[in-house]
Amino acid sequence: MAFNYCPQCAKPLQAKVDEGVSRQACPDEACGYVHWDNPTPVVAAVVEHEGHIILARNRAWPMPFYALITGFLEKTDPSPEEAVAREVQEELGLQATGVNFIGHYAFPRLNQIIIAYHVPAEGEIVLNEELVDYKRIEPAKARYWPSSTGLALRDWLIRQGHAPQAMDLPKL
């Protein structure tokens, strides 16, 4: 999020180099506000349902993009594990039967840190209003996209004994 004015005293923010990093800061030394621009934590799920991986398409995305189930880690979530199980239930209507950490991945384009999990789940898939479609993919046939959540999928597939290939992304 870009700030133009100090949220504490309303003076225009200015670039200031702090520990070798340029940050927006209040020029008023008495105020001392610095916009740290820390990444937002996001949870992601490699959902495994009936032996398949579930990839979904958000209604805001252009075709042909499908991805993992993701959501923001809310301050009211007791843990990232409970947050990812909540997202799977909210977006797919499935109940998590396990939550297993895969890894964490930077997503610089949106200034996010992705905390990824493998989530075996059961139930009937019912998409919420954010999603318009989903795909069921056999793990042995899955391909990954070479960034953020795609790297989580790749890492999980490798741990399962597969040799996943990267997909070519269309130019937008």
N, C-alpha and C positions, 0 to 999 in steps of 0.2 A: 504494500500500500504506500503510495506516495503522499507525503505531507508537504505542504507549502508554508504553513504557519505553525508556530509553536502551540501545542495544545494546552500549555500552561499559562503563557502570557500573551499569545497572539502576535508576536513579532515574526517577521519573515525568517524562515530558516535559511541557513547558509551551509555550504559544504565546509567540513572541517576534517582534517586528517587526524585520526586517533589510532595510535598503535599501527600505523602504516595502512589503515583502511579509511577511505573517504566515507563520511557519514553526514547526514543532515543534522545540524545542531542549532540551538538558539544562540544568537550572538551576544545575548545578555548574560554575562558571567554570573550575575546574582541568581538568574533562573537556572542555568546549567542543564537544560533539557537536551538529550541526545536521542535521536531516533535510531535505534539499534538495528531495525529491520531484520529481526530474527525469523528463521523459517517457521512456517505453520506445520504442526504435526498432522499427518494424514495416515490412516490405517488402510491397508489393502489386503484383500483375501483372494488366494488361489482356492476357489471353491471346488471341492470334489463332491460330486453327487452321482450316485449310482454308477461309479467307475469312470465317470467323465469329468472333465474340467468345464466349468460354466464361465463363458465370457459374455458380457452384456454390452449393449449399445445405449448410451445416454441419448435422450431425445435432442440434446443440443449439439451432438456431434454429427459431422458429415459422414455419409457412407464412404468407405466400408469399415469404419473404425469400431472395433469391439475391444473391450479391455476387462481387467479385473474389477471386482466390486471394491469401491473405495468410499471413504467418508472422513470427515474431520474428526479428530480426537476432541471431544467436547470436554469442557472443564468439569462437567458433572459425571463423566465416565469414571468408574472406579479404577479402571486399568485399560491399557491399550487392547488387551485380550478380550475384555468385555465389550469394548467399543467395536471391534471387528465382528464379533458375534452379533451385536446389535445391528450393524450395517447389513450383514447377510440376511438377517430376519426382516429388516425394513425394506430392503431393495428386492429380495428374491422370495420372501415368505418362507425361507427354510430355517430349520433349527440346527445350530452348530452342535456336532457331537464331539468336537475336539477343536483346539486352537493351538497350533504349533508354529513357533517363531521360525521364519525363514531368514530375515535380515533387514537391514535398513538401507535406504537408497535416496540419494539426493535427486530432487527434481527442480533444478535451478530456474527453469522457465517460469514456474509459478511460485518460486521461493518456498518450496515445501520439502519436508523430510518425510519420506514414505517408510512406515513401519509395516513390514509385510509378514503375513501368516498363511499357512496352509490350514484351511477350514473344511474338514469333512462335514457334510450336512445331509439332513434327511427331510422328507416332506415333499409337498407338491409345489413346484415353482409357480409363483404368482408375482408378476412384476409390479412394482409400485409406479407412481406417476412420473418418476425421473427417467425410467427406462422404457424403450420401445421394442426391444428385441433381445434375444439371447441365442447363443450357440452352445451346443454340447460337443466337446472335442475329446477324442480318445487321447490320453496322455502321450502315447507313442507317436501320434501324428501332429502333436501341437508344435507350433512355431512361435517364436517370441519376437517382440519388437525391441530394438536395441537401445532402450532407455528406461529409466525408473521402474515402473511396475512390470515391464517386460523382462527386465533383468531379474526380478524376483521370480517370475514364472520360469525363466531359464534355470536359475539356481535350484528351484524345487524339482524341476524335471531331471536335472543332472543327478540330484540326490536319489531320485527314484530309479536310476540306472539308464535313463534315456540319453540320447545324443541330439538335443534339439538344434534346429537350424534357425538362424535369424530370418525374418521376413523382410522383403523389400518394401519400404514405406512409399506410398504414392506422394508425389510432390503436390503441395497445396498452393 
